[in-house]
C-alpha cells in the first residue's frame, strides 16, 4: 500500500492555470502507475490523466491539450498542471496509485488520497 496526499487546489478564474501535487510515501514508483481522477457534485468520479513508470502518459478527451501529468521519483511527487481552466473543471481532484500498468478505470486503482478542491469561477 501507499499513502497519498494532494495539495495545491484553490479558487481560480476561467482561463487561469493551476498545479496540484500529490506527495507519495510508503512505496517506490518503480512498479507503479499513478493517476488523477476528479469528482464534481452530482457526478461519478472520472479519469483525468495517468502516468506509468517509464513516463508514458494518458489523458481524458475533456482535458487533452490543456492538462499535463508528470512525476518526480526523487521527490516522490506527482503533478497535474492544469491550463485554460473552465467551469466544468470544478471538482475534487484525487491522486490514485496501482501496482501494474496505467489504466483509465476507477476500479483498477488500489490507493487514493483525500482529494483537493479545485473551483473555477466564471
C-alpha atoms as a printed R data frame, in Angstrom:
    type eleno elety resid chain resno       x      y       z
1   ATOM     1    CA   UNK     A     1   0.000  0.000   0.000
2   ATOM     2    CA   UNK     A     2   0.949  3.624  -0.459
3   ATOM     3    CA   UNK     A     3  -0.023  6.876   1.247
4   ATOM     4    CA   UNK     A     4  -1.073  9.763  -0.997
5   ATOM     5    CA   UNK     A     5  -1.660 13.397  -0.073
6   ATOM     6    CA   UNK     A     6  -2.922 16.002  -2.542
7   ATOM     7    CA   UNK     A     7  -2.304 19.734  -2.275
8   ATOM     8    CA   UNK     A     8  -2.452 22.886  -4.370
9   ATOM     9    CA   UNK     A     9  -6.167 23.211  -5.033
10  ATOM    10    CA   UNK     A    10  -7.972 26.511  -4.773
11  ATOM    11    CA   UNK     A    11 -10.279 29.066  -6.350
12  ATOM    12    CA   UNK     A    12  -9.292 30.385  -9.786
13  ATOM    13    CA   UNK     A    13 -10.851 32.268 -12.687
14  ATOM    14    CA   UNK     A    14 -11.766 30.916 -16.114
15  ATOM    15    CA   UNK     A    15  -8.637 30.672 -18.261
16  ATOM    16    CA   UNK     A    16  -6.249 30.526 -15.310
17  ATOM    17    CA   UNK     A    17  -3.662 27.850 -14.632
18  ATOM    18    CA   UNK     A    18  -3.143 25.768 -11.513
19  ATOM    19    CA   UNK     A    19  -0.851 22.931 -10.496
20  ATOM    20    CA   UNK     A    20  -1.925 20.316  -7.990
21  ATOM    21    CA   UNK     A    21   0.570 17.991  -6.345
22  ATOM    22    CA   UNK     A    22   0.492 14.511  -4.856
23  ATOM    23    CA   UNK     A    23   3.037 13.532  -2.222
24  ATOM    24    CA   UNK     A    24   3.733  9.797  -2.147
25  ATOM    25    CA   UNK     A    25   5.065  7.716   0.723
26  ATOM    26    CA   UNK     A    26   5.273  4.043   1.614
27  ATOM    27    CA   UNK     A    27   6.195  2.567  -1.797
28  ATOM    28    CA   UNK     A    28   8.591  3.172  -4.693
29  ATOM    29    CA   UNK     A    29   7.353  4.316  -8.104
30  ATOM    30    CA   UNK     A    30   9.335  1.584  -9.867
31  ATOM    31    CA   UNK     A    31   6.448 -0.817 -10.423
32  ATOM    32    CA   UNK     A    32   3.533  1.577 -10.021
33  ATOM    33    CA   UNK     A    33   1.316  3.736 -12.217
34  ATOM    34    CA   UNK     A    34  -0.141  6.999 -10.946
35  ATOM    35    CA   UNK     A    35  -3.275  8.821 -11.999
36  ATOM    36    CA   UNK     A    36  -5.501 11.799 -11.342
37  ATOM    37    CA   UNK     A    37  -9.273 11.480 -11.134
38  ATOM    38    CA   UNK     A    38 -11.893 14.093 -10.347
39  ATOM    39    CA   UNK     A    39 -15.408 14.153  -8.999
40  ATOM    40    CA   UNK     A    40 -17.855 17.014  -9.386
41  ATOM    41    CA   UNK     A    41 -21.076 17.380  -7.362
42  ATOM    42    CA   UNK     A    42 -23.729 15.000  -8.658
43  ATOM    43    CA   UNK     A    43 -21.331 13.173 -10.968
44  ATOM    44    CA   UNK     A    44 -19.349  9.952 -10.855
45  ATOM    45    CA   UNK     A    45 -15.622 10.007 -10.288
46  ATOM    46    CA   UNK     A    46 -13.940 10.286 -13.694
47  ATOM    47    CA   UNK     A    47 -10.494  9.706 -15.136
48  ATOM    48    CA   UNK     A    48  -8.333 12.757 -15.864
49  ATOM    49    CA   UNK     A    49  -4.743 11.658 -16.521
50  ATOM    50    CA   UNK     A    50  -2.294  8.846 -15.808
51  ATOM    51    CA   UNK     A    51   1.440  8.210 -15.994
52  ATOM    52    CA   UNK     A    52   3.441  4.994 -15.725
53  ATOM    53    CA   UNK     A    53   6.979  4.362 -14.531
54  ATOM    54    CA   UNK     A    54   8.537  4.941 -17.980
55  ATOM    55    CA   UNK     A    55   6.654  8.251 -18.241
56  ATOM    56    CA   UNK     A    56   4.045  7.239 -20.795
57  ATOM    57    CA   UNK     A    57   1.026  9.489 -20.318
58  ATOM    58    CA   UNK     A    58  -2.704  9.167 -20.930
59  ATOM    59    CA   UNK     A    59  -5.446 11.804 -20.873
60  ATOM    60    CA   UNK     A    60  -9.198 12.054 -20.932
61  ATOM    61    CA   UNK     A    61 -10.537 13.717 -24.076
62  ATOM    62    CA   UNK     A    62 -12.031 16.512 -21.983
63  ATOM    63    CA   UNK     A    63  -8.600 17.688 -20.761
64  ATOM    64    CA   UNK     A    64  -6.312 16.674 -23.634
65  ATOM    65    CA   UNK     A    65  -4.164 19.599 -24.736
66  ATOM    66    CA   UNK     A    66  -4.872 21.558 -21.549
67  ATOM    67    CA   UNK     A    67  -3.625 19.344 -18.711
68  ATOM    68    CA   UNK     A    68  -0.240 17.698 -18.246
69  ATOM    69    CA   UNK     A    69   0.736 14.982 -15.774
70  ATOM    70    CA   UNK     A    70   4.317 14.452 -14.623
71  ATOM    71    CA   UNK     A    71   6.214 12.633 -11.899
72  ATOM    72    CA   UNK     A    72   9.418 13.137  -9.943
73  ATOM    73    CA   UNK     A    73  10.613  9.911  -8.353
74  ATOM    74    CA   UNK     A    74  13.447 11.649  -6.496
75  ATOM    75    CA   UNK     A    75  10.953 13.906  -4.721
76  ATOM    76    CA   UNK     A    76   8.226 11.240  -4.532
77  ATOM    77    CA   UNK     A    77   5.696 13.550  -6.136
78  ATOM    78    CA   UNK     A    78   3.180 13.507  -8.971
79  ATOM    79    CA   UNK     A    79   1.886 16.712 -10.527
80  ATOM    80    CA   UNK     A    80  -1.071 17.782 -12.613
81  ATOM    81    CA   UNK     A    81  -0.576 21.057 -14.467
82  ATOM    82    CA   UNK     A    82  -3.950 22.491 -15.465
83  ATOM    83    CA   UNK     A    83  -4.137 25.261 -18.062
84  ATOM    84    CA   UNK     A    84  -7.026 27.127 -19.683
85  ATOM    85    CA   UNK     A    85  -9.324 26.115 -16.867
86  ATOM    86    CA   UNK     A    86 -13.076 26.015 -17.459
87  ATOM    87    CA   UNK     A    87 -16.019 25.993 -15.031
88  ATOM    88    CA   UNK     A    88 -16.624 22.330 -15.894
89  ATOM    89    CA   UNK     A    89 -13.191 21.530 -14.454
90  ATOM    90    CA   UNK     A    90 -14.546 22.339 -10.992
91  ATOM    91    CA   UNK     A    91 -14.240 19.190  -8.888
92  ATOM    92    CA   UNK     A    92 -12.387 17.463  -6.113
93  ATOM    93    CA   UNK     A    93  -9.180 16.125  -7.627
94  ATOM    94    CA   UNK     A    94  -7.868 12.800  -6.358
95  ATOM    95    CA   UNK     A    95  -4.476 11.176  -6.732
96  ATOM    96    CA   UNK     A    96  -4.513  7.392  -7.182
97  ATOM    97    CA   UNK     A    97  -1.989  4.558  -7.486
98  ATOM    98    CA   UNK     A    98  -1.894  0.970  -8.683
99  ATOM    99    CA   UNK     A    99   0.821 -1.668  -8.805
100 ATOM   100    CA   UNK     A   100   0.720 -2.523 -12.514
101 ATOM   101    CA   UNK     A   101   0.074 -0.726 -15.823
102 ATOM   102    CA   UNK     A   102  -1.667  2.620 -16.091
103 ATOM   103    CA   UNK     A   103  -5.386  2.424 -16.845
104 ATOM   104    CA   UNK     A   104  -8.337  4.800 -17.055
105 ATOM   105    CA   UNK     A   105 -10.665  2.869 -14.755
106 ATOM   106    CA   UNK     A   106 -11.527  3.946 -11.211
107 ATOM   107    CA   UNK     A   107 -11.898  0.325 -10.107
108 ATOM   108    CA   UNK     A   108  -8.342 -0.581 -11.146
109 ATOM   109    CA   UNK     A   109  -6.666  1.687  -8.595
110 ATOM   110    CA   UNK     A   110  -5.817  0.487  -5.109
111 ATOM   111    CA   UNK     A   111  -4.762  3.596  -3.195
112 ATOM   112    CA   UNK     A   112  -6.350  7.036  -3.032
113 ATOM   113    CA   UNK     A   113  -5.648 10.388  -1.453
114 ATOM   114    CA   UNK     A   114  -8.257 12.506   0.311
115 ATOM   115    CA   UNK     A   115  -8.580 14.949  -2.582
116 ATOM   116    CA   UNK     A   116  -8.075 18.664  -3.126
117 ATOM   117    CA   UNK     A   117 -10.821 21.055  -4.222
118 ATOM   118    CA   UNK     A   118 -10.417 23.000  -7.465
119 ATOM   119    CA   UNK     A   119 -13.049 25.640  -8.184
120 ATOM   120    CA   UNK     A   120 -13.136 27.582 -11.458
121 ATOM   121    CA   UNK     A   121 -15.398 30.622 -11.435
122 ATOM   122    CA   UNK     A   122 -16.799 32.404 -14.481
